[in-house]
Amino acid sequence: MQNICKVKTIEEFHFLSGLEAPKHPLVSIINYSGLNISQKERDSSWMLDFYLVAIKRDLQGKMFYGQQAYDCDKGIMFFVAPKQVFSIQPDPSPNDKRSGWMLLIHPDFIWNISLAKTISNYHYFGYAINEALFLSEEEEVTLQPILNGIKKEYQTDIDQYGQNIIIAHIETLLQYSERFYHRQFTARKVTNRKIVERFENLVLNYFNSDVSLKNGLPSVQFLAEQLHITSKYLSKLLKEITGQTPQQLIQEKVIEIAKLKLTTTEESVSEIAYNLGFAHPQSFNKLFKRKTEQSPLQFRKSFFQ
């Protein structure tokens, strides 16, 4: 089992990276080329008690988050929330031209401020490197003045305005990242549609086996895990491509299979409900009527009239 390097403070991260103490204890921007991390930490996974926003350019190797791995041979931006485990495994012969930056934000810096609540709404902190962000040169240039503004503020004398100004810069950076992610979703529709197809096949196979009889209706979390992505990412992707939530698509498949069984088998409505994973036939009847404006029995009778 790989060792996990747990880092509680930004000051501790600076120390492990061979850097001088941070200018501000709760927020810092680090030049990636200046890191000098020991081999022990390089071979470890990391778990930070603070937020990390980073761009790494020309890093030859692999980046891991959960069960997913991504090549790092292009400029790549990723987001890590506190307590998430990630690792970076460079090639044996690293490229000396590696560059980029890291923005570290301790939760205490945004405590009792609206950003503390809204930061969890940014989906990329949920699926992190499972769907990292690839930036164009123009997009990277757009972010640079924001980083300069943050650094300038925390390097000057701390006053009553500094924190609000830094937070305004952070919120602007996150908003731009949201825009860039939307562009990426749009640009990668072909890849995303393949995931939608896999989702649909997974749901169909679930109901065609005896899994639903044993475990009930499939949860979004279960389906996301089978696809090696998070439920937040799956929900956003399906909404983007199909206009529907995972729950709506699952329900559509339930109705589709139920209609087939009602018209091609002699199974009772209760048997169909139980086989599809419903603990109570009444719940199945209610869903079927809401979706078709008919009860299951009415649908069966109308089909054979």
Backbone bond lengths (Angstrom), bond angles and torsions (degrees), N, CA, C in turn:
res aa  C-N    CA-C-N  psi(-1)  N-CA   C-N-CA  omega(-1)  CA-C   N-CA-C  phi
1 M - - - 1.466 - - 1.522 109.63 -
2 Q 1.354 116.14 130.32 1.457 120.10 -176.26 1.527 110.75 -70.15
3 N 1.324 115.04 142.75 1.452 120.73 178.49 1.523 110.28 -70.00
4 I 1.340 116.47 141.71 1.453 121.48 177.38 1.518 108.47 -108.75
5 C 1.310 115.78 121.65 1.466 121.88 177.89 1.531 107.72 -88.19
6 K 1.327 116.51 109.38 1.465 121.75 -178.08 1.532 108.84 -96.13
7 V 1.327 115.26 124.26 1.459 121.03 -176.47 1.531 108.47 -120.32
8 K 1.319 116.36 120.29 1.464 120.64 -174.33 1.521 113.48 -90.62
9 T 1.327 117.28 -33.56 1.465 119.76 -174.20 1.526 110.92 -126.90
10 I 1.316 115.51 159.24 1.460 121.13 176.29 1.530 110.16 -66.94
11 E 1.318 116.57 -35.18 1.464 120.47 177.36 1.536 110.66 -61.39
12 E 1.336 116.27 -40.94 1.463 120.28 178.58 1.522 110.88 -65.17
13 F 1.332 117.08 -38.18 1.464 120.84 178.08 1.523 110.24 -63.61
14 H 1.327 117.13 -42.08 1.469 120.81 176.73 1.526 110.42 -59.18
15 F 1.318 116.17 -43.87 1.464 120.75 -178.83 1.531 110.77 -62.50
16 L 1.350 116.99 -46.62 1.464 120.95 -179.64 1.529 111.73 -65.96
17 S 1.343 116.34 -23.70 1.462 120.81 -178.14 1.527 112.59 -92.47
18 G 1.351 116.36 3.00 1.458 119.77 179.36 1.509 113.14 73.15
19 L 1.332 117.70 28.22 1.458 122.25 -178.25 1.526 110.56 -109.25
20 E 1.325 116.34 160.70 1.459 119.95 174.83 1.522 109.62 -70.71
21 A 1.302 116.47 166.18 1.465 121.05 -177.82 1.523 110.31 -58.35
22 P 1.322 117.81 145.30 1.467 120.73 -178.56 1.530 111.75 -66.62
23 K 1.320 115.87 150.84 1.467 120.84 177.85 1.526 111.10 -69.20
24 H 1.332 115.59 -30.15 1.470 121.25 178.35 1.527 107.02 -128.45
25 P 1.313 119.28 134.73 1.471 120.50 -175.36 1.522 114.96 -70.73
26 L 1.359 117.63 -16.97 1.461 119.89 -171.99 1.530 114.22 -118.38
27 V 1.309 117.93 -4.96 1.470 120.33 177.11 1.529 108.38 -150.37
28 S 1.337 115.96 139.48 1.463 119.36 -177.29 1.521 110.12 -158.00
29 I 1.321 115.75 147.12 1.462 122.23 172.71 1.522 107.63 -117.37
30 I 1.324 116.11 127.78 1.463 122.13 -175.12 1.523 109.46 -118.59
31 N 1.327 115.63 135.43 1.453 121.68 173.29 1.535 108.13 -79.86
32 Y 1.318 116.77 120.50 1.462 120.07 -173.78 1.527 112.56 -61.29
33 S 1.327 116.87 -33.97 1.469 119.22 -177.57 1.525 111.97 -67.43
34 G 1.339 117.32 -16.48 1.455 119.82 -178.91 1.512 114.51 -91.65
35 L 1.340 117.63 0.94 1.460 120.55 -179.08 1.525 111.11 -71.44
36 N 1.310 114.88 142.82 1.471 120.68 176.86 1.525 108.01 -137.24
37 I 1.327 114.83 73.53 1.457 121.42 -174.85 1.524 109.99 -88.21
38 S 1.318 116.74 138.22 1.462 121.27 -178.15 1.526 110.52 -66.51
39 Q 1.336 115.84 160.10 1.459 120.73 -179.02 1.523 111.55 -61.88
40 K 1.314 116.75 -34.41 1.468 120.71 179.58 1.515 110.56 -60.81
41 E 1.350 116.95 -47.27 1.460 120.38 179.40 1.531 111.16 -69.47
42 R 1.336 116.27 -33.98 1.474 119.42 178.21 1.529 111.23 -61.44
43 D 1.329 115.44 -34.50 1.465 120.27 -178.13 1.524 112.17 -84.39
44 S 1.307 117.51 -0.58 1.463 121.66 -176.77 1.518 111.63 -101.07
45 S 1.328 115.20 160.46 1.454 120.40 163.61 1.522 107.45 -83.88
46 W 1.335 115.86 162.70 1.458 120.31 -175.96 1.522 110.32 -121.61
47 M 1.327 116.07 144.13 1.458 122.03 170.91 1.526 107.39 -137.32
48 L 1.319 116.07 114.36 1.457 121.96 -175.64 1.527 110.58 -102.67
49 D 1.318 116.03 150.00 1.464 121.44 175.70 1.524 110.74 -94.54
50 F 1.324 116.92 19.34 1.458 121.20 -179.63 1.525 109.13 -145.78
51 Y 1.325 116.02 168.41 1.466 121.55 -179.98 1.525 110.03 -77.99
52 L 1.328 114.44 144.45 1.455 121.18 176.35 1.524 108.82 -129.14
53 V 1.316 116.27 124.88 1.467 122.90 171.58 1.516 105.52 -120.05
54 A 1.333 117.43 126.66 1.465 118.52 -172.68 1.515 112.58 -145.77
55 I 1.324 114.61 151.05 1.463 123.12 167.80 1.519 107.22 -123.18
56 K 1.322 116.10 128.66 1.464 121.07 176.63 1.525 107.98 -123.72
57 R 1.312 115.84 122.10 1.460 121.08 -179.96 1.528 110.05 -108.74
58 D 1.331 115.13 144.60 1.466 121.66 173.56 1.519 113.07 57.25
59 L 1.309 116.56 34.22 1.463 120.45 174.69 1.515 108.16 -95.47
60 Q 1.320 116.54 108.74 1.452 121.34 -179.75 1.528 108.95 -83.40
61 G 1.306 116.34 117.17 1.453 119.03 -179.45 1.507 111.67 155.21
62 K 1.314 116.28 -154.90 1.456 122.18 -176.94 1.526 110.66 -126.23
63 M 1.306 114.31 146.40 1.442 121.88 174.26 1.521 107.46 -118.47
64 F 1.320 117.11 134.37 1.459 120.97 -175.09 1.524 110.95 -122.45
65 Y 1.323 114.39 136.46 1.462 120.85 172.02 1.512 106.96 -144.89
66 G 1.329 116.93 116.13 1.464 119.48 -174.47 1.516 109.92 64.28
67 Q 1.327 116.97 -128.30 1.461 121.81 -178.26 1.525 112.02 -97.33
68 Q 1.322 116.88 4.99 1.450 120.49 -172.45 1.521 111.36 -107.23
69 A 1.331 116.17 142.03 1.461 121.54 178.06 1.520 108.93 -124.70
70 Y 1.344 115.58 144.99 1.454 120.36 178.84 1.513 110.35 -133.39
71 D 1.349 115.61 139.42 1.455 120.60 173.92 1.523 109.11 -66.78
72 C 1.317 115.85 146.70 1.462 120.85 -177.37 1.526 110.93 -117.56
73 D 1.328 117.42 33.14 1.457 119.02 -176.24 1.526 112.08 -92.70
74 K 1.324 116.98 9.33 1.460 121.32 174.12 1.522 107.99 -131.63
75 G 1.334 115.42 167.43 1.458 118.37 174.84 1.514 109.56 -59.66
76 I 1.298 117.62 127.83 1.464 120.73 -173.67 1.523 109.40 -138.09
77 M 1.316 115.63 134.51 1.457 121.41 179.91 1.517 108.28 -115.92
78 F 1.327 116.53 132.60 1.453 118.73 179.13 1.515 110.87 -141.63
79 F 1.322 114.46 163.36 1.455 122.34 -171.68 1.525 108.42 -131.92
80 V 1.306 116.32 130.79 1.460 121.34 -179.82 1.522 108.80 -127.75
81 A 1.318 116.38 127.41 1.462 121.20 177.22 1.526 109.56 -89.59
82 P 1.322 117.85 163.18 1.471 120.07 178.35 1.519 112.06 -55.38
83 K 1.345 115.94 141.14 1.464 125.06 175.41 1.530 113.79 77.26
84 Q 1.333 118.98 4.01 1.457 120.47 175.42 1.535 109.47 -85.70
85 V 1.332 116.00 143.46 1.460 121.10 -178.16 1.528 109.35 -101.10
86 F 1.323 116.52 130.59 1.461 120.95 178.06 1.522 108.89 -145.64
87 S 1.320 115.88 164.87 1.466 119.96 177.40 1.515 109.45 -149.65
88 I 1.322 115.67 154.60 1.458 122.95 176.63 1.514 107.67 -128.72
89 Q 1.312 116.26 123.98 1.461 120.84 -178.20 1.523 109.18 -117.94
90 P 1.340 117.80 98.68 1.465 120.72 -179.43 1.517 111.64 -74.01
91 D 1.325 115.52 162.05 1.457 120.26 174.38 1.522 110.11 -63.58
92 P 1.361 117.74 157.17 1.473 120.38 178.87 1.520 113.26 -56.78
93 S 1.341 116.89 -31.78 1.466 120.10 179.48 1.522 108.32 -112.21
94 P 1.320 117.36 84.10 1.456 120.69 -174.74 1.520 112.57 -65.49
95 N 1.322 115.27 151.64 1.452 121.78 178.38 1.526 109.17 -82.77
96 D 1.326 117.40 123.16 1.458 121.28 -178.10 1.526 112.51 -67.97
97 K 1.338 117.49 -12.33 1.462 121.16 -178.45 1.527 112.45 -88.14
98 R 1.323 116.42 6.29 1.465 118.68 179.35 1.526 110.21 -56.28
99 S 1.330 115.15 138.98 1.457 119.32 -178.75 1.518 109.63 -150.31
100 G 1.313 116.05 178.99 1.449 121.38 -179.26 1.517 110.82 136.87
101 W 1.326 116.26 -168.53 1.455 119.95 -177.64 1.518 110.45 -147.30
102 M 1.319 114.66 160.78 1.462 122.30 174.92 1.522 108.30 -129.32
103 L 1.307 116.20 132.61 1.454 122.26 172.12 1.521 107.87 -108.29
104 L 1.328 116.48 119.82 1.458 122.67 -179.03 1.527 108.79 -107.95
105 I 1.335 116.24 129.34 1.464 121.23 -178.65 1.520 108.45 -132.51
106 H 1.305 116.85 115.17 1.460 119.84 178.36 1.529 109.45 -80.15
107 P 1.345 117.70 139.58 1.477 119.68 179.23 1.516 114.03 -53.88
108 D 1.329 117.93 -29.88 1.467 120.55 179.40 1.529 111.79 -63.44
109 F 1.338 117.26 -25.45 1.456 120.66 -178.65 1.526 111.38 -68.75
110 I 1.330 116.65 -31.00 1.471 119.92 -178.43 1.528 111.60 -108.47
111 W 1.327 116.52 9.65 1.462 120.07 -179.55 1.517 110.48 -60.03
112 N 1.341 115.85 137.60 1.467 122.93 176.33 1.529 112.48 66.27
113 I 1.340 116.11 21.29 1.466 122.31 175.99 1.525 106.97 -123.12
114 S 1.316 117.87 151.89 1.467 121.54 -174.44 1.522 112.44 -54.50
115 L 1.337 118.07 -32.80 1.466 121.04 -179.62 1.522 111.41 -60.38
116 A 1.327 118.39 -29.87 1.471 121.62 179.23 1.534 110.68 -59.59
117 K 1.332 116.17 -32.56 1.464 120.21 179.27 1.527 111.65 -87.99
118 T 1.318 117.24 -39.58 1.463 120.13 -173.71 1.525 113.82 -81.22
119 I 1.317 118.47 -18.49 1.469 119.77 -176.49 1.531 111.36 -62.93
120 S 1.324 117.04 -29.52 1.466 119.82 178.87 1.527 111.95 -72.06
121 N 1.342 117.35 -13.91 1.460 120.80 178.43 1.522 112.35 -77.36
122 Y 1.317 116.42 -16.37 1.463 119.30 177.59 1.530 107.95 -78.26
123 H 1.338 114.98 108.83 1.464 121.06 -169.70 1.515 113.51 -59.36
124 Y 1.344 117.33 -27.45 1.460 118.97 -175.74 1.519 112.94 -67.87
125 F 1.335 118.65 -19.99 1.458 119.71 172.70 1.524 110.52 -74.88
126 G 1.343 117.03 -17.55 1.458 120.58 179.79 1.507 112.42 -81.50
127 Y 1.358 116.86 -47.11 1.461 117.47 -179.02 1.514 112.78 -102.24
128 A 1.318 117.31 -6.71 1.454 122.41 172.40 1.523 112.24 41.83
129 I 1.339 117.18 -126.42 1.458 120.61 -170.64 1.526 112.42 -71.63
130 N 1.347 117.99 -9.56 1.458 117.80 173.71 1.519 111.38 -60.32
131 E 1.294 117.03 -20.34 1.458 121.29 174.90 1.523 107.58 -148.41
132 A 1.314 114.81 73.38 1.460 120.07 -178.03 1.517 110.19 -69.42
133 L 1.314 116.10 163.22 1.458 122.07 -174.19 1.526 110.57 -103.95
134 F 1.324 115.86 124.74 1.463 121.43 175.79 1.518 108.14 -98.58
135 L 1.328 117.16 123.76 1.454 122.07 -174.90 1.524 111.71 -105.12
136 S 1.309 115.37 144.49 1.459 120.32 169.86 1.528 108.02 -77.68
137 E 1.320 116.36 165.57 1.469 119.96 178.29 1.527 110.20 -60.97
138 E 1.312 116.84 -38.45 1.466 121.16 -179.70 1.524 111.06 -63.82
139 E 1.337 116.49 -39.03 1.456 120.41 179.42 1.527 111.04 -68.19
140 E 1.321 116.89 -38.92 1.466 119.67 177.08 1.526 110.77 -63.15
141 V 1.334 116.67 -40.68 1.467 121.21 178.91 1.526 109.99 -62.37
142 T 1.323 117.38 -35.60 1.466 121.74 179.44 1.525 111.73 -62.78
143 L 1.330 116.73 -36.06 1.462 120.84 -176.88 1.528 113.29 -78.68
144 Q 1.328 117.17 -24.92 1.459 119.63 -171.66 1.530 113.87 -59.63
145 P 1.344 120.02 -45.01 1.476 118.41 178.51 1.531 113.19 -61.60
146 I 1.320 117.10 -30.15 1.466 120.46 178.40 1.517 109.68 -66.01
147 L 1.325 116.47 -44.98 1.465 120.76 177.99 1.534 110.92 -63.36
148 N 1.333 115.71 -41.37 1.465 119.53 178.40 1.526 110.84 -60.36
149 G 1.336 115.68 -38.80 1.462 119.80 179.60 1.517 112.47 -65.62
150 I 1.339 116.29 -41.06 1.464 120.66 177.90 1.526 110.25 -62.92
151 K 1.325 115.45 -46.98 1.469 120.30 -176.75 1.528 110.97 -64.64
152 K 1.313 115.81 -41.06 1.464 119.72 -179.56 1.528 110.71 -61.36
153 E 1.320 116.69 -39.73 1.458 120.87 -177.34 1.528 112.17 -68.18
154 Y 1.358 117.14 -47.45 1.463 116.64 -175.83 1.531 112.80 -77.79
155 Q 1.321 116.83 -12.46 1.466 119.18 176.91 1.534 112.39 -86.65
156 T 1.321 116.79 -15.18 1.462 120.28 177.13 1.523 109.24 -89.71
157 D 1.313 116.08 174.57 1.460 120.17 178.89 1.524 110.01 -60.91
158 I 1.331 116.56 131.99 1.456 121.38 -178.68 1.527 109.71 -72.21
159 D 1.344 115.95 125.98 1.460 120.29 176.88 1.524 108.77 -132.03
160 Q 1.322 116.53 -172.10 1.468 120.97 -174.26 1.529 112.76 -70.23
161 Y 1.338 117.96 -14.14 1.457 120.82 -177.00 1.537 113.16 -99.82
162 G 1.326 115.65 -22.28 1.460 120.04 -172.08 1.522 114.11 -57.30
163 Q 1.327 116.82 -46.68 1.463 119.47 -177.25 1.526 111.54 -61.14
164 N 1.331 116.99 -44.84 1.464 120.03 -179.47 1.523 111.94 -64.43
165 I 1.322 116.51 -36.97 1.469 119.73 178.97 1.527 110.55 -67.23
166 I 1.347 116.59 -43.38 1.469 120.11 178.56 1.522 110.33 -62.80
167 I 1.320 117.21 -43.78 1.467 120.67 -179.65 1.523 110.57 -63.17
168 A 1.337 117.29 -37.82 1.467 120.37 176.77 1.527 110.34 -61.30
169 H 1.347 116.37 -41.50 1.473 120.41 177.17 1.535 110.42 -63.54
170 I 1.329 117.14 -43.74 1.469 120.92 -179.34 1.522 110.32 -61.72
171 E 1.328 116.83 -44.30 1.466 120.27 179.64 1.526 110.92 -63.09
172 T 1.326 117.14 -37.19 1.466 120.40 176.93 1.523 110.44 -64.44
173 L 1.328 116.86 -43.60 1.464 120.85 178.09 1.525 111.37 -60.14
174 L 1.330 116.39 -43.07 1.462 120.54 -179.44 1.525 111.37 -66.93
175 Q 1.324 116.54 -36.34 1.465 120.32 177.91 1.533 110.88 -66.25
176 Y 1.327 116.38 -42.93 1.469 119.63 176.06 1.529 110.20 -61.33
177 S 1.329 116.57 -41.39 1.462 120.18 179.35 1.524 110.65 -62.19
178 E 1.321 116.13 -37.87 1.467 120.37 176.68 1.526 110.09 -61.45
179 R 1.322 116.36 -43.17 1.463 120.34 177.79 1.525 110.97 -62.10
180 F 1.326 116.48 -44.75 1.460 120.14 -178.26 1.531 111.15 -64.46
181 Y 1.347 116.17 -37.93 1.465 119.12 177.36 1.518 111.01 -63.75
182 H 1.328 116.38 -39.90 1.468 119.58 178.38 1.518 109.91 -61.10
183 R 1.336 116.58 -42.07 1.457 120.48 175.57 1.515 111.65 -59.50
184 Q 1.325 115.97 -40.55 1.457 119.74 -178.70 1.520 111.29 -67.69
185 F 1.333 116.97 -40.86 1.463 119.70 176.17 1.516 110.32 -59.43
186 T 1.333 116.66 -42.99 1.466 120.99 -178.39 1.517 110.64 -67.39
187 A 1.330 116.95 -42.84 1.463 121.56 -176.71 1.524 112.18 -70.44
188 R 1.335 117.31 -22.15 1.459 119.81 -174.77 1.522 112.27 -111.20
189 K 1.345 115.80 35.24 1.465 119.79 -176.02 1.530 112.43 -61.05
190 V 1.338 116.21 -34.05 1.467 118.33 -179.07 1.526 110.15 -63.37
191 T 1.339 116.20 -48.53 1.462 120.73 178.41 1.520 110.68 -61.55
192 N 1.316 116.00 -43.62 1.455 119.99 -178.16 1.524 111.87 -65.82
193 R 1.326 116.91 -36.39 1.465 119.98 178.32 1.530 111.27 -64.12
194 K 1.322 116.41 -31.95 1.462 119.40 176.51 1.528 110.11 -64.67
195 I 1.336 116.45 -37.75 1.461 119.86 177.56 1.525 109.57 -66.31
196 V 1.339 117.14 -38.56 1.466 121.03 177.61 1.538 109.70 -61.73
197 E 1.334 116.56 -43.04 1.466 120.37 178.08 1.519 110.78 -61.66
198 R 1.329 116.07 -42.35 1.471 119.48 178.63 1.522 110.53 -64.38
199 F 1.328 116.44 -38.78 1.467 120.92 177.46 1.530 110.06 -60.57
200 E 1.322 116.83 -47.74 1.465 120.63 -178.38 1.527 111.45 -63.30
201 N 1.324 116.67 -41.59 1.469 119.97 178.22 1.529 111.34 -66.30
202 L 1.321 115.69 -37.06 1.456 120.48 179.22 1.526 110.70 -63.67
203 V 1.327 116.46 -43.65 1.465 120.78 178.35 1.527 110.30 -63.79
204 L 1.322 116.34 -44.29 1.470 120.20 -179.61 1.522 111.04 -62.16
205 N 1.316 117.42 -45.98 1.461 120.93 -180.00 1.529 111.44 -64.81
206 Y 1.316 115.96 -33.19 1.469 120.99 178.35 1.516 109.81 -60.30
207 F 1.332 116.30 -46.93 1.462 120.23 -177.32 1.529 112.25 -77.19
208 N 1.326 117.27 -26.67 1.467 119.88 179.38 1.520 112.31 -77.59
209 S 1.321 117.25 -15.81 1.461 121.00 175.95 1.525 108.14 -95.11
210 D 1.319 116.03 -172.34 1.468 119.51 178.90 1.527 111.71 -95.99
211 V 1.351 116.95 12.39 1.458 120.32 -177.53 1.522 110.95 -65.43
212 S 1.333 116.27 -41.53 1.467 119.32 -178.01 1.525 111.00 -63.74
213 L 1.331 116.46 -35.74 1.466 120.18 179.02 1.527 110.52 -63.67
214 K 1.330 116.41 -35.85 1.466 120.90 -178.30 1.521 112.82 -83.56
215 N 1.336 116.42 -41.52 1.462 120.34 -169.15 1.520 114.72 -111.58
216 G 1.331 118.15 -3.36 1.457 119.50 -178.77 1.523 111.66 83.57
217 L 1.311 116.27 -168.37 1.457 120.97 -179.42 1.525 110.28 -63.20
218 P 1.335 118.20 144.92 1.473 119.85 -179.71 1.518 111.22 -70.52
219 S 1.308 116.87 138.95 1.459 121.31 176.91 1.519 109.41 -87.00
220 V 1.319 116.28 156.59 1.460 121.31 176.91 1.529 109.69 -61.83
221 Q 1.331 116.85 -38.52 1.455 121.69 179.66 1.533 110.81 -60.92
222 F 1.335 116.86 -44.25 1.465 121.20 179.56 1.519 110.94 -61.82
223 L 1.331 117.45 -46.62 1.460 121.35 -178.02 1.529 110.88 -65.74
224 A 1.325 116.49 -39.49 1.464 120.12 178.68 1.523 110.94 -63.11
225 E 1.326 116.55 -40.70 1.463 120.50 179.44 1.526 110.88 -63.55
226 Q 1.332 117.08 -37.66 1.461 120.35 178.49 1.529 111.39 -65.55
227 L 1.336 116.17 -27.77 1.457 121.21 179.85 1.528 111.98 -93.14
228 H 1.354 116.19 -0.20 1.470 122.92 179.23 1.533 111.91 62.42
229 I 1.312 116.49 37.66 1.458 122.02 173.71 1.524 107.25 -135.99
230 T 1.319 117.61 169.66 1.453 119.59 -179.85 1.521 110.50 -88.31
231 S 1.319 115.92 162.44 1.461 121.09 -178.57 1.526 111.07 -64.55
232 K 1.332 117.80 -35.23 1.468 120.33 178.63 1.522 110.42 -64.32
233 Y 1.322 115.56 -44.63 1.470 119.37 179.19 1.519 110.46 -63.53
234 L 1.331 117.38 -45.12 1.454 121.42 179.96 1.523 110.67 -59.40
235 S 1.327 117.08 -44.82 1.463 120.96 -178.76 1.525 111.16 -61.90
236 K 1.336 116.19 -44.60 1.465 119.51 -179.57 1.520 111.35 -66.45
237 L 1.321 117.10 -41.88 1.456 121.11 -178.99 1.526 111.04 -63.36
238 L 1.339 117.03 -46.80 1.461 120.27 -179.09 1.522 111.56 -64.73
239 K 1.330 115.99 -38.41 1.467 119.66 178.22 1.513 110.13 -65.59
240 E 1.327 116.62 -38.76 1.460 122.40 -179.07 1.531 110.79 -66.21
241 I 1.337 117.11 -41.74 1.458 121.23 -173.77 1.518 112.22 -88.41
242 T 1.328 117.60 -43.27 1.467 121.36 -172.31 1.526 113.90 -105.60
243 G 1.331 116.54 -16.58 1.460 119.13 -176.28 1.514 113.08 79.18
244 Q 1.339 117.21 5.81 1.455 121.65 -178.19 1.527 111.00 -126.66
245 T 1.308 115.81 158.00 1.457 121.59 176.92 1.525 109.44 -82.99
246 P 1.343 118.17 162.83 1.463 119.87 175.68 1.535 112.33 -56.76
247 Q 1.342 116.82 -40.26 1.468 119.92 179.99 1.524 111.15 -61.18
248 Q 1.333 116.98 -40.81 1.461 120.58 179.29 1.523 111.62 -64.69
249 L 1.329 116.87 -40.52 1.460 120.71 179.16 1.519 111.55 -68.09
250 I 1.329 116.27 -38.07 1.471 119.84 176.24 1.517 110.15 -62.98
251 Q 1.324 116.61 -44.04 1.462 120.58 179.58 1.521 111.72 -63.56
252 E 1.335 117.12 -38.19 1.468 120.14 177.21 1.528 110.98 -61.10
253 K 1.324 115.37 -41.32 1.468 119.38 179.34 1.520 110.66 -66.92
254 V 1.336 116.97 -37.96 1.467 121.48 176.43 1.526 110.07 -58.75
255 I 1.329 116.60 -47.21 1.466 120.57 -179.12 1.526 110.82 -65.46
256 E 1.311 116.78 -40.18 1.466 121.14 179.48 1.526 111.05 -60.65
257 I 1.328 116.68 -47.19 1.469 120.73 -179.85 1.522 110.44 -68.60
258 A 1.331 116.85 -39.23 1.470 120.80 179.59 1.517 111.05 -62.01
259 K 1.321 117.33 -42.00 1.468 120.92 178.70 1.528 110.54 -61.57
260 L 1.332 114.93 -41.10 1.464 119.36 179.13 1.525 110.98 -62.76
261 K 1.316 116.82 -44.20 1.460 120.87 -179.78 1.529 111.53 -67.90
262 L 1.315 117.21 -38.13 1.468 121.40 -179.68 1.520 111.92 -65.51
263 T 1.325 116.52 -27.75 1.474 119.98 -175.99 1.520 113.94 -104.33
264 T 1.313 118.52 -10.31 1.478 119.66 -176.67 1.524 113.20 -124.05
265 T 1.328 117.65 -4.80 1.471 120.07 179.29 1.529 109.31 -131.11
266 E 1.313 114.22 170.15 1.464 120.09 176.33 1.526 111.23 -104.54
267 E 1.314 116.95 14.68 1.458 120.54 178.07 1.527 109.78 -61.22
268 S 1.323 115.98 141.76 1.460 119.90 176.70 1.521 109.56 -71.42
269 V 1.319 115.45 163.90 1.460 120.07 178.50 1.526 110.03 -60.33
270 S 1.322 117.28 -38.89 1.462 120.60 179.60 1.520 110.88 -64.65
271 E 1.336 117.47 -41.74 1.467 120.58 178.99 1.523 111.05 -63.25
272 I 1.316 115.90 -42.64 1.470 120.09 178.74 1.526 110.07 -61.76
273 A 1.326 115.88 -43.67 1.467 120.80 -179.83 1.518 111.04 -60.99
274 Y 1.328 117.47 -48.16 1.467 121.04 -179.22 1.526 111.28 -63.86
275 N 1.337 117.15 -41.89 1.464 121.09 -178.82 1.522 112.47 -66.23
276 L 1.329 116.12 -25.39 1.456 120.49 178.26 1.534 112.42 -87.08
277 G 1.339 116.21 -4.02 1.450 119.31 174.86 1.511 115.71 103.38
278 F 1.339 116.97 9.08 1.456 119.79 178.49 1.530 109.92 -85.03
279 A 1.318 115.86 128.96 1.470 119.87 178.30 1.521 111.27 -71.98
280 H 1.335 116.47 -28.10 1.460 121.05 -178.80 1.524 109.63 -131.80
281 P 1.335 118.76 125.70 1.470 121.57 179.28 1.519 112.65 -56.36
282 Q 1.346 116.61 -30.18 1.463 119.16 -179.45 1.527 111.42 -60.17
283 S 1.330 116.45 -36.03 1.470 120.23 179.38 1.525 110.62 -66.39
284 F 1.331 115.50 -40.08 1.462 120.29 177.32 1.522 110.53 -64.61
285 N 1.330 116.57 -45.34 1.469 120.95 179.81 1.534 111.03 -58.99
286 K 1.324 115.67 -42.75 1.461 120.74 -178.58 1.526 110.94 -64.05
287 L 1.363 117.02 -45.08 1.457 121.21 178.74 1.521 110.73 -63.55
288 F 1.323 117.18 -44.79 1.464 121.57 -177.32 1.531 110.48 -61.92
289 K 1.316 116.14 -43.19 1.471 120.01 -178.56 1.526 110.68 -69.18
290 R 1.320 116.78 -36.42 1.462 119.68 178.90 1.522 111.40 -66.22
291 K 1.319 116.37 -34.37 1.460 120.80 -177.38 1.526 113.04 -84.57
292 T 1.329 117.55 -30.48 1.470 120.56 -173.18 1.521 113.93 -117.08
293 E 1.336 117.55 -10.25 1.465 123.63 -175.97 1.526 111.75 65.26
294 Q 1.313 115.41 20.10 1.464 122.38 174.46 1.521 109.25 -139.18
295 S 1.315 116.76 151.24 1.454 119.22 171.30 1.524 107.81 -76.81
296 P 1.337 117.89 161.63 1.475 119.58 177.75 1.521 112.43 -55.75
297 L 1.338 118.92 -41.01 1.463 121.38 179.85 1.518 111.46 -66.97
298 Q 1.337 116.76 -40.16 1.458 120.06 177.61 1.523 110.94 -62.64
299 F 1.326 116.35 -39.83 1.462 120.16 178.65 1.529 110.37 -64.22
300 R 1.321 116.73 -44.60 1.468 121.03 -179.67 1.529 110.91 -61.59
301 K 1.323 116.22 -44.45 1.475 120.15 -178.32 1.533 110.60 -67.47
302 S 1.331 116.95 -41.31 1.455 119.46 -178.58 1.518 111.78 -65.79
303 F 1.308 116.59 -30.60 1.463 120.82 -178.75 1.510 111.57 -68.70
304 F 1.338 116.78 -31.78 1.470 120.15 -175.17 1.520 112.42 -101.41
305 Q 1.326 117.74 8.30 1.467 119.76 177.32 1.525 110.77 -73.31
